[in-house]
Amino acid sequence: MVLVAALAVAGTARMAMAAAAAGLLEPGAAAPNFTLPSQEDKQVSLAQYKGKWVVLYFYPKDQTQGCTIEAHNFQRDQAQYDKANAAVLGVSLDTADSHKAFCTKENLTFKLLADPEHKVVDEYGVPVVAAGPNHFAKRVTFLISPKGKIVKVWPDVKVQNHSEEVLAAIDEAKKAKS
């Protein structure tokens, strides 16, 4: 039994290292489509947002200090995202039930997507870090254009002003396009 658990942990660690070695997707790359469950237990696909800007942000853990600040700031600025024709999608390794509790407690109205098997986390090259038996996605944000291309990547997010940085990047990208 212990050997099986050790092999499972080693396999997970190898997958995380392989994803990190592959590296983050870069600006100009096509954003991989995905489908994940939201806090509403509904399947959400990137393809549903074609024609909109998408802020795809990966974060470590529901109901932790930094993740709560980041989510509150995205929620605070939701009207500006709506005005910019942009959707905010958060992704972590937490379950849909965890997201539901987090959204209820913090009054979050945008979608949080559950990726406990880190399929999308790995597809986007987001590093996974281990803390004992727990695994967490690193805090990384991708800005995806209405045509499905990655426009900007924030590999080292600082939560305090991040939402403002993302809104400014959307404005900048729109100006560059016109």
Secondary structure as GFF3:
##gff-version 3
##sequence-region A 1 178
A	DSSP	alpha_helix	2	22	.	.	.	ID=ss1
A	DSSP	beta_strand	35	37	.	.	.	ID=ss2
A	DSSP	beta_strand	43	45	.	.	.	ID=ss3
A	DSSP	three_ten_helix	46	49	.	.	.	ID=ss4
A	DSSP	beta_strand	53	58	.	.	.	ID=ss5
A	DSSP	alpha_helix	65	76	.	.	.	ID=ss6
A	DSSP	alpha_helix	78	83	.	.	.	ID=ss7
A	DSSP	beta_strand	86	92	.	.	.	ID=ss8
A	DSSP	alpha_helix	96	106	.	.	.	ID=ss9
A	DSSP	beta_strand	111	114	.	.	.	ID=ss10
A	DSSP	alpha_helix	119	123	.	.	.	ID=ss11
A	DSSP	beta_strand	128	131	.	.	.	ID=ss12
A	DSSP	beta_strand	134	137	.	.	.	ID=ss13
A	DSSP	beta_strand	140	144	.	.	.	ID=ss14
A	DSSP	beta_strand	150	154	.	.	.	ID=ss15
A	DSSP	three_ten_helix	159	161	.	.	.	ID=ss16
A	DSSP	alpha_helix	162	177	.	.	.	ID=ss17
###
